[in-house]
Amino acid sequence: MTSLGNFEMPIKNAIHPADVIKSLFKETGTKLYGCPGFNTIYRFIYSHSRITENIAKKLSGVFPDTDVAFWLNLQRDYEVSKLDEKDK
């Protein structure tokens, strides 16, 4: 299970990390435009690709209550949930 504030996600039914990031920007009032790593984070959010170590590091800089491990675990949990769905 991955958790941060209101975001407690069991591996089952995990949502894509890009959706979590969009929600965090809204919830915290943080502005995406102009944040450190803006281009990288923006491309990730709108491409729904994978969180890499580079993206995780940038996100942990934007959201200080998180760390690189949080973002990488979120990606892992999402991928595991998708595998579980395929097995059904």
Biopython code that builds the backbone (N, CA, C, O; Angstrom):
import numpy as np
from Bio.PDB.StructureBuilder import StructureBuilder

atoms = [
    (1, "MET", "N", (0.848, -1.175, 0.000)),
    (1, "MET", "CA", (0.000, 0.000, 0.000)),
    (1, "MET", "C", (0.894, 1.239, 0.000)),
    (1, "MET", "O", (1.899, 1.291, 0.708)),
    (2, "THR", "N", (0.525, 2.211, -0.782)),
    (2, "THR", "CA", (1.238, 3.478, -0.843)),
    (2, "THR", "C", (0.337, 4.537, -0.237)),
    (2, "THR", "O", (-0.867, 4.548, -0.493)),
    (3, "SER", "N", (0.913, 5.443, 0.577)),
    (3, "SER", "CA", (0.054, 6.463, 1.177)),
    (3, "SER", "C", (0.768, 7.798, 1.278)),
    (3, "SER", "O", (1.987, 7.874, 1.430)),
    (4, "LEU", "N", (-0.040, 8.853, 1.188)),
    (4, "LEU", "CA", (0.403, 10.226, 1.412)),
    (4, "LEU", "C", (-0.846, 11.032, 1.656)),
    (4, "LEU", "O", (-1.687, 11.162, 0.767)),
    (5, "GLY", "N", (-0.978, 11.569, 2.833)),
    (5, "GLY", "CA", (-2.158, 12.379, 3.126)),
    (5, "GLY", "C", (-3.429, 11.618, 2.823)),
    (5, "GLY", "O", (-3.680, 10.563, 3.406)),
    (6, "ASN", "N", (-4.234, 12.145, 1.915)),
    (6, "ASN", "CA", (-5.497, 11.511, 1.537)),
    (6, "ASN", "C", (-5.320, 10.379, 0.545)),
    (6, "ASN", "O", (-6.286, 9.697, 0.205)),
    (7, "PHE", "N", (-4.114, 10.172, 0.082)),
    (7, "PHE", "CA", (-3.885, 9.164, -0.952)),
    (7, "PHE", "C", (-3.366, 7.876, -0.345)),
    (7, "PHE", "O", (-2.157, 7.646, -0.299)),
    (8, "GLU", "N", (-4.291, 7.026, 0.127)),
    (8, "GLU", "CA", (-3.930, 5.688, 0.557)),
    (8, "GLU", "C", (-4.446, 4.757, -0.500)),
    (8, "GLU", "O", (-5.651, 4.663, -0.736)),
    (9, "MET", "N", (-3.520, 4.064, -1.141)),
    (9, "MET", "CA", (-3.936, 3.221, -2.255)),
    (9, "MET", "C", (-3.512, 1.786, -2.016)),
    (9, "MET", "O", (-2.319, 1.492, -1.937)),
    (10, "PRO", "N", (-4.482, 0.892, -1.899)),
    (10, "PRO", "CA", (-4.092, -0.506, -1.907)),
    (10, "PRO", "C", (-3.598, -0.811, -3.318)),
    (10, "PRO", "O", (-3.997, -0.150, -4.278)),
    (11, "ILE", "N", (-2.748, -1.792, -3.437)),
    (11, "ILE", "CA", (-2.238, -2.128, -4.761)),
    (11, "ILE", "C", (-3.392, -2.444, -5.703)),
    (11, "ILE", "O", (-3.357, -2.071, -6.876)),
    (12, "LYS", "N", (-4.399, -3.119, -5.204)),
    (12, "LYS", "CA", (-5.581, -3.412, -5.998)),
    (12, "LYS", "C", (-6.286, -2.091, -6.328)),
    (12, "LYS", "O", (-6.446, -1.243, -5.450)),
    (13, "ASN", "N", (-6.701, -1.914, -7.565)),
    (13, "ASN", "CA", (-7.419, -0.714, -8.016)),
    (13, "ASN", "C", (-6.564, 0.560, -7.977)),
    (13, "ASN", "O", (-7.103, 1.658, -7.835)),
    (14, "ALA", "N", (-5.266, 0.425, -8.101)),
    (14, "ALA", "CA", (-4.402, 1.606, -8.086)),
    (14, "ALA", "C", (-4.699, 2.482, -9.305)),
    (14, "ALA", "O", (-5.017, 1.982, -10.384)),
    (15, "ILE", "N", (-4.588, 3.796, -9.110)),
    (15, "ILE", "CA", (-4.774, 4.717, -10.229)),
    (15, "ILE", "C", (-3.403, 5.120, -10.760)),
    (15, "ILE", "O", (-2.394, 4.986, -10.069)),
    (16, "HIS", "N", (-3.379, 5.612, -11.985)),
    (16, "HIS", "CA", (-2.099, 5.979, -12.585)),
    (16, "HIS", "C", (-1.467, 7.118, -11.784)),
    (16, "HIS", "O", (-2.166, 8.040, -11.365)),
    (17, "PRO", "N", (-0.158, 7.060, -11.569)),
    (17, "PRO", "CA", (0.518, 8.106, -10.813)),
    (17, "PRO", "C", (0.284, 9.517, -11.363)),
    (17, "PRO", "O", (0.276, 10.475, -10.589)),
    (18, "ALA", "N", (0.096, 9.666, -12.655)),
    (18, "ALA", "CA", (-0.172, 10.997, -13.226)),
    (18, "ALA", "C", (-1.449, 11.585, -12.634)),
    (18, "ALA", "O", (-1.529, 12.792, -12.402)),
    (19, "ASP", "N", (-2.437, 10.745, -12.390)),
    (19, "ASP", "CA", (-3.691, 11.230, -11.797)),
    (19, "ASP", "C", (-3.489, 11.653, -10.343)),
    (19, "ASP", "O", (-4.111, 12.607, -9.875)),
    (20, "VAL", "N", (-2.619, 10.940, -9.636)),
    (20, "VAL", "CA", (-2.295, 11.318, -8.254)),
    (20, "VAL", "C", (-1.589, 12.675, -8.257)),
    (20, "VAL", "O", (-1.878, 13.533, -7.423)),
    (21, "ILE", "N", (-0.666, 12.863, -9.195)),
    (21, "ILE", "CA", (0.077, 14.125, -9.277)),
    (21, "ILE", "C", (-0.871, 15.284, -9.567)),
    (21, "ILE", "O", (-0.778, 16.333, -8.930)),
    (22, "LYS", "N", (-1.778, 15.105, -10.522)),
    (22, "LYS", "CA", (-2.741, 16.172, -10.826)),
    (22, "LYS", "C", (-3.555, 16.524, -9.588)),
    (22, "LYS", "O", (-3.780, 17.701, -9.305)),
    (23, "SER", "N", (-3.995, 15.516, -8.854)),
    (23, "SER", "CA", (-4.774, 15.755, -7.642)),
    (23, "SER", "C", (-3.950, 16.485, -6.585)),
    (23, "SER", "O", (-4.462, 17.374, -5.904)),
    (24, "LEU", "N", (-2.685, 16.120, -6.446)),
    (24, "LEU", "CA", (-1.831, 16.789, -5.462)),
    (24, "LEU", "C", (-1.615, 18.257, -5.821)),
    (24, "LEU", "O", (-1.602, 19.118, -4.942)),
    (25, "PHE", "N", (-1.447, 18.541, -7.108)),
    (25, "PHE", "CA", (-1.299, 19.946, -7.499)),
    (25, "PHE", "C", (-2.551, 20.726, -7.111)),
    (25, "PHE", "O", (-2.458, 21.840, -6.596)),
    (26, "LYS", "N", (-3.720, 20.141, -7.358)),
    (26, "LYS", "CA", (-4.970, 20.828, -7.007)),
    (26, "LYS", "C", (-5.115, 20.961, -5.494)),
    (26, "LYS", "O", (-5.427, 22.038, -4.986)),
    (27, "GLU", "N", (-4.888, 19.861, -4.779)),
    (27, "GLU", "CA", (-5.097, 19.833, -3.329)),
    (27, "GLU", "C", (-4.160, 20.781, -2.586)),
    (27, "GLU", "O", (-4.566, 21.426, -1.619)),
    (28, "THR", "N", (-2.918, 20.865, -3.032)),
    (28, "THR", "CA", (-1.936, 21.688, -2.323)),
    (28, "THR", "C", (-1.895, 23.128, -2.837)),
    (28, "THR", "O", (-1.307, 24.002, -2.199)),
    (29, "GLY", "N", (-2.513, 23.371, -3.978)),
    (29, "GLY", "CA", (-2.474, 24.709, -4.557)),
    (29, "GLY", "C", (-1.148, 25.029, -5.225)),
    (29, "GLY", "O", (-0.897, 26.168, -5.616)),
    (30, "THR", "N", (-0.303, 24.018, -5.351)),
    (30, "THR", "CA", (0.982, 24.198, -6.018)),
    (30, "THR", "C", (0.739, 24.417, -7.509)),
    (30, "THR", "O", (-0.083, 23.731, -8.116)),
    (31, "LYS", "N", (1.443, 25.357, -8.083)),
    (31, "LYS", "CA", (1.306, 25.638, -9.506)),
    (31, "LYS", "C", (2.296, 24.779, -10.289)),
    (31, "LYS", "O", (3.488, 24.745, -9.981)),
    (32, "LEU", "N", (1.788, 24.091, -11.298)),
    (32, "LEU", "CA", (2.659, 23.263, -12.131)),
    (32, "LEU", "C", (3.590, 24.144, -12.952)),
    (32, "LEU", "O", (4.793, 23.892, -13.022)),
    (33, "TYR", "N", (3.028, 25.178, -13.572)),
    (33, "TYR", "CA", (3.849, 26.049, -14.405)),
    (33, "TYR", "C", (4.880, 26.765, -13.532)),
    (33, "TYR", "O", (4.538, 27.402, -12.536)),
    (34, "GLY", "N", (6.116, 26.650, -13.918)),
    (34, "GLY", "CA", (7.183, 27.322, -13.187)),
    (34, "GLY", "C", (7.797, 26.501, -12.067)),
    (34, "GLY", "O", (8.780, 26.932, -11.464)),
    (35, "CYS", "N", (7.250, 25.343, -11.774)),
    (35, "CYS", "CA", (7.843, 24.532, -10.711)),
    (35, "CYS", "C", (9.146, 23.907, -11.233)),
    (35, "CYS", "O", (9.326, 23.768, -12.443)),
    (36, "PRO", "N", (10.048, 23.535, -10.322)),
    (36, "PRO", "CA", (11.289, 22.892, -10.768)),
    (36, "PRO", "C", (10.967, 21.608, -11.533)),
    (36, "PRO", "O", (10.183, 20.785, -11.061)),
    (37, "GLY", "N", (11.554, 21.437, -12.685)),
    (37, "GLY", "CA", (11.290, 20.247, -13.488)),
    (37, "GLY", "C", (9.986, 20.310, -14.253)),
    (37, "GLY", "O", (9.445, 19.277, -14.649)),
    (38, "PHE", "N", (9.473, 21.519, -14.466)),
    (38, "PHE", "CA", (8.168, 21.707, -15.116)),
    (38, "PHE", "C", (8.018, 20.889, -16.388)),
    (38, "PHE", "O", (7.047, 20.146, -16.529)),
    (39, "ASN", "N", (8.964, 21.010, -17.320)),
    (39, "ASN", "CA", (8.831, 20.322, -18.613)),
    (39, "ASN", "C", (8.736, 18.813, -18.448)),
    (39, "ASN", "O", (7.896, 18.167, -19.074)),
    (40, "THR", "N", (9.590, 18.254, -17.611)),
    (40, "THR", "CA", (9.599, 16.807, -17.385)),
    (40, "THR", "C", (8.290, 16.345, -16.753)),
    (40, "THR", "O", (7.696, 15.362, -17.197)),
    (41, "ILE", "N", (7.842, 17.046, -15.724)),
    (41, "ILE", "CA", (6.618, 16.661, -15.018)),
    (41, "ILE", "C", (5.412, 16.830, -15.930)),
    (41, "ILE", "O", (4.535, 15.967, -15.964)),
    (42, "TYR", "N", (5.360, 17.921, -16.662)),
    (42, "TYR", "CA", (4.238, 18.173, -17.583)),
    (42, "TYR", "C", (4.137, 17.062, -18.622)),
    (42, "TYR", "O", (3.054, 16.532, -18.867)),
    (43, "ARG", "N", (5.268, 16.710, -19.232)),
    (43, "ARG", "CA", (5.261, 15.633, -20.241)),
    (43, "ARG", "C", (4.799, 14.321, -19.627)),
    (43, "ARG", "O", (4.040, 13.577, -20.248)),
    (44, "PHE", "N", (5.256, 14.030, -18.405)),
    (44, "PHE", "CA", (4.845, 12.787, -17.747)),
    (44, "PHE", "C", (3.337, 12.765, -17.512)),
    (44, "PHE", "O", (2.669, 11.783, -17.835)),
    (45, "ILE", "N", (2.808, 13.836, -16.955)),
    (45, "ILE", "CA", (1.380, 13.882, -16.620)),
    (45, "ILE", "C", (0.522, 13.643, -17.857)),
    (45, "ILE", "O", (-0.442, 12.879, -17.806)),
    (46, "TYR", "N", (0.862, 14.279, -18.945)),
    (46, "TYR", "CA", (-0.008, 14.209, -20.116)),
    (46, "TYR", "C", (0.315, 13.063, -21.065)),
    (46, "TYR", "O", (-0.413, 12.840, -22.032)),
    (47, "SER", "N", (1.397, 12.332, -20.801)),
    (47, "SER", "CA", (1.685, 11.156, -21.629)),
    (47, "SER", "C", (1.306, 9.865, -20.910)),
    (47, "SER", "O", (1.226, 8.804, -21.529)),
    (48, "HIS", "N", (1.074, 9.960, -19.606)),
    (48, "HIS", "CA", (0.776, 8.781, -18.784)),
    (48, "HIS", "C", (1.845, 7.701, -18.979)),
    (48, "HIS", "O", (1.534, 6.516, -19.098)),
    (49, "SER", "N", (3.101, 8.130, -19.010)),
    (49, "SER", "CA", (4.195, 7.168, -19.123)),
    (49, "SER", "C", (4.559, 6.663, -17.726)),
    (49, "SER", "O", (3.755, 6.767, -16.800)),
    (50, "ARG", "N", (5.748, 6.125, -17.573)),
    (50, "ARG", "CA", (6.200, 5.595, -16.280)),
    (50, "ARG", "C", (6.955, 6.658, -15.495)),
    (50, "ARG", "O", (7.584, 7.543, -16.075)),
    (51, "ILE", "N", (6.886, 6.561, -14.171)),
    (51, "ILE", "CA", (7.724, 7.413, -13.321)),
    (51, "ILE", "C", (9.127, 6.812, -13.307)),
    (51, "ILE", "O", (9.322, 5.660, -12.918)),
    (52, "THR", "N", (10.075, 7.595, -13.730)),
    (52, "THR", "CA", (11.476, 7.189, -13.682)),
    (52, "THR", "C", (12.110, 7.780, -12.426)),
    (52, "THR", "O", (11.489, 8.576, -11.722)),
    (53, "GLU", "N", (13.347, 7.384, -12.154)),
    (53, "GLU", "CA", (14.053, 7.935, -11.001)),
    (53, "GLU", "C", (14.182, 9.453, -11.137)),
    (53, "GLU", "O", (14.059, 10.178, -10.150)),
    (54, "ASN", "N", (14.431, 9.933, -12.360)),
    (54, "ASN", "CA", (14.567, 11.366, -12.609)),
    (54, "ASN", "C", (13.260, 12.104, -12.285)),
    (54, "ASN", "O", (13.279, 13.134, -11.611)),
    (55, "ILE", "N", (12.146, 11.586, -12.757)),
    (55, "ILE", "CA", (10.845, 12.213, -12.484)),
    (55, "ILE", "C", (10.542, 12.152, -10.993)),
    (55, "ILE", "O", (10.059, 13.128, -10.419)),
    (56, "ALA", "N", (10.820, 11.014, -10.363)),
    (56, "ALA", "CA", (10.574, 10.863, -8.926)),
    (56, "ALA", "C", (11.365, 11.892, -8.120)),
    (56, "ALA", "O", (10.861, 12.448, -7.145)),
    (57, "LYS", "N", (12.598, 12.137, -8.531)),
    (57, "LYS", "CA", (13.419, 13.121, -7.823)),
    (57, "LYS", "C", (12.841, 14.528, -7.980)),
    (57, "LYS", "O", (12.808, 15.295, -7.018)),
    (58, "LYS", "N", (12.391, 14.865, -9.176)),
    (58, "LYS", "CA", (11.792, 16.182, -9.414)),
    (58, "LYS", "C", (10.500, 16.348, -8.610)),
    (58, "LYS", "O", (10.257, 17.401, -8.020)),
    (59, "LEU", "N", (9.680, 15.301, -8.595)),
    (59, "LEU", "CA", (8.419, 15.366, -7.856)),
    (59, "LEU", "C", (8.650, 15.502, -6.358)),
    (59, "LEU", "O", (7.924, 16.232, -5.683)),
    (60, "SER", "N", (9.646, 14.809, -5.837)),
    (60, "SER", "CA", (9.920, 14.929, -4.397)),
    (60, "SER", "C", (10.429, 16.324, -4.060)),
    (60, "SER", "O", (10.297, 16.766, -2.918)),
    (61, "GLY", "N", (11.006, 17.024, -5.029)),
    (61, "GLY", "CA", (11.400, 18.417, -4.812)),
    (61, "GLY", "C", (10.205, 19.359, -4.814)),
    (61, "GLY", "O", (10.196, 20.358, -4.095)),
    (62, "VAL", "N", (9.196, 19.040, -5.624)),
    (62, "VAL", "CA", (7.992, 19.873, -5.703)),
    (62, "VAL", "C", (7.082, 19.629, -4.510)),
    (62, "VAL", "O", (6.487, 20.564, -3.974)),
    (63, "PHE", "N", (6.975, 18.374, -4.094)),
    (63, "PHE", "CA", (6.125, 17.988, -2.960)),
    (63, "PHE", "C", (7.026, 17.492, -1.832)),
    (63, "PHE", "O", (7.333, 16.301, -1.777)),
    (64, "PRO", "N", (7.460, 18.382, -0.924)),
    (64, "PRO", "CA", (8.445, 18.017, 0.093)),
    (64, "PRO", "C", (8.000, 16.946, 1.083)),
    (64, "PRO", "O", (8.836, 16.382, 1.789)),
    (65, "ASP", "N", (6.701, 16.654, 1.150)),
    (65, "ASP", "CA", (6.241, 15.585, 2.041)),
    (65, "ASP", "C", (6.438, 14.209, 1.410)),
    (65, "ASP", "O", (6.089, 13.194, 2.013)),
    (66, "THR", "N", (6.991, 14.171, 0.211)),
    (66, "THR", "CA", (7.244, 12.902, -0.471)),
    (66, "THR", "C", (8.743, 12.725, -0.665)),
    (66, "THR", "O", (9.532, 13.655, -0.498)),
    (67, "ASP", "N", (9.099, 11.513, -1.019)),
    (67, "ASP", "CA", (10.489, 11.251, -1.381)),
    (67, "ASP", "C", (10.510, 10.396, -2.643)),
    (67, "ASP", "O", (9.462, 9.981, -3.139)),
    (68, "VAL", "N", (11.687, 10.140, -3.151)),
    (68, "VAL", "CA", (11.830, 9.376, -4.387)),
    (68, "VAL", "C", (11.169, 8.006, -4.246)),
    (68, "VAL", "O", (10.500, 7.542, -5.169)),
    (69, "ALA", "N", (11.351, 7.363, -3.103)),
    (69, "ALA", "CA", (10.781, 6.029, -2.891)),
    (69, "ALA", "C", (9.252, 6.059, -2.981)),
    (69, "ALA", "O", (8.650, 5.131, -3.521)),
    (70, "PHE", "N", (8.620, 7.113, -2.461)),
    (70, "PHE", "CA", (7.156, 7.210, -2.546)),
    (70, "PHE", "C", (6.707, 7.128, -3.997)),
    (70, "PHE", "O", (5.809, 6.353, -4.325)),
    (71, "TRP", "N", (7.325, 7.923, -4.871)),
    (71, "TRP", "CA", (6.900, 7.977, -6.274)),
    (71, "TRP", "C", (7.205, 6.682, -7.010)),
    (71, "TRP", "O", (6.400, 6.229, -7.823)),
    (72, "LEU", "N", (8.357, 6.082, -6.734)),
    (72, "LEU", "CA", (8.688, 4.816, -7.400)),
    (72, "LEU", "C", (7.773, 3.696, -6.912)),
    (72, "LEU", "O", (7.385, 2.830, -7.696)),
    (73, "ASN", "N", (7.424, 3.705, -5.627)),
    (73, "ASN", "CA", (6.490, 2.707, -5.103)),
    (73, "ASN", "C", (5.094, 2.890, -5.694)),
    (73, "ASN", "O", (4.395, 1.915, -5.969)),
    (74, "LEU", "N", (4.698, 4.131, -5.885)),
    (74, "LEU", "CA", (3.400, 4.413, -6.499)),
    (74, "LEU", "C", (3.343, 3.821, -7.906)),
    (74, "LEU", "O", (2.342, 3.220, -8.294)),
    (75, "GLN", "N", (4.423, 3.995, -8.663)),
    (75, "GLN", "CA", (4.490, 3.433, -10.015)),
    (75, "GLN", "C", (4.449, 1.910, -9.966)),
    (75, "GLN", "O", (3.735, 1.271, -10.739)),
    (76, "ARG", "N", (5.225, 1.337, -9.044)),
    (76, "ARG", "CA", (5.252, -0.121, -8.912)),
    (76, "ARG", "C", (3.874, -0.667, -8.555)),
    (76, "ARG", "O", (3.421, -1.655, -9.135)),
    (77, "ASP", "N", (3.207, -0.021, -7.596)),
    (77, "ASP", "CA", (1.876, -0.471, -7.183)),
    (77, "ASP", "C", (0.895, -0.422, -8.354)),
    (77, "ASP", "O", (0.070, -1.319, -8.526)),
    (78, "TYR", "N", (0.999, 0.629, -9.148)),
    (78, "TYR", "CA", (0.119, 0.753, -10.313)),
    (78, "TYR", "C", (0.372, -0.395, -11.296)),
    (78, "TYR", "O", (-0.571, -1.011, -11.793)),
    (79, "GLU", "N", (1.629, -0.672, -11.568)),
    (79, "GLU", "CA", (1.966, -1.745, -12.511)),
    (79, "GLU", "C", (1.516, -3.110, -12.004)),
    (79, "GLU", "O", (1.029, -3.933, -12.779)),
    (80, "VAL", "N", (1.676, -3.352, -10.707)),
    (80, "VAL", "CA", (1.225, -4.622, -10.129)),
    (80, "VAL", "C", (-0.290, -4.739, -10.246)),
    (80, "VAL", "O", (-0.804, -5.814, -10.558)),
    (81, "SER", "N", (-1.007, -3.651, -10.001)),
    (81, "SER", "CA", (-2.476, -3.709, -10.102)),
    (81, "SER", "C", (-2.907, -4.026, -11.525)),
    (81, "SER", "O", (-3.885, -4.743, -11.732)),
    (82, "LYS", "N", (-2.186, -3.499, -12.507)),
    (82, "LYS", "CA", (-2.519, -3.785, -13.906)),
    (82, "LYS", "C", (-2.247, -5.233, -14.238)),
    (82, "LYS", "O", (-3.003, -5.844, -14.992)),
    (83, "LEU", "N", (-1.180, -5.799, -13.690)),
    (83, "LEU", "CA", (-0.892, -7.225, -13.900)),
    (83, "LEU", "C", (-1.987, -8.088, -13.289)),
    (83, "LEU", "O", (-2.430, -9.068, -13.887)),
    (84, "ASP", "N", (-2.419, -7.709, -12.084)),
    (84, "ASP", "CA", (-3.488, -8.455, -11.422)),
    (84, "ASP", "C", (-4.772, -8.415, -12.237)),
    (84, "ASP", "O", (-5.487, -9.414, -12.312)),
    (85, "GLU", "N", (-5.072, -7.280, -12.843)),
    (85, "GLU", "CA", (-6.274, -7.161, -13.674)),
    (85, "GLU", "C", (-6.195, -8.065, -14.894)),
    (85, "GLU", "O", (-7.197, -8.653, -15.301)),
    (86, "LYS", "N", (-5.009, -8.177, -15.478)),
    (86, "LYS", "CA", (-4.827, -9.022, -16.669)),
    (86, "LYS", "C", (-4.999, -10.496, -16.324)),
    (86, "LYS", "O", (-5.457, -11.285, -17.152)),
    (87, "ASP", "N", (-4.629, -10.866, -15.096)),
    (87, "ASP", "CA", (-4.716, -12.274, -14.678)),
    (87, "ASP", "C", (-6.144, -12.717, -14.423)),
    (87, "ASP", "O", (-6.404, -13.916, -14.316)),
    (88, "LYS", "N", (-7.077, -11.781, -14.324)),
    (88, "LYS", "CA", (-8.462, -12.141, -14.006)),
    (88, "LYS", "C", (-9.199, -12.610, -15.220)),
    (88, "LYS", "O", (-10.377, -12.954, -15.132)),
]
sb = StructureBuilder()
sb.init_structure("model")
sb.init_model(0)
sb.init_chain("A")
sb.init_seg("    ")
for serial, (resi, resn, name, xyz) in enumerate(atoms, 1):
    if name == "N":
        sb.init_residue(resn, " ", resi, " ")
    sb.init_atom(name, np.array(xyz, "f"), 0.0, 1.0, " ", f" {name:<3s}", serial, name[0])
structure = sb.get_structure()
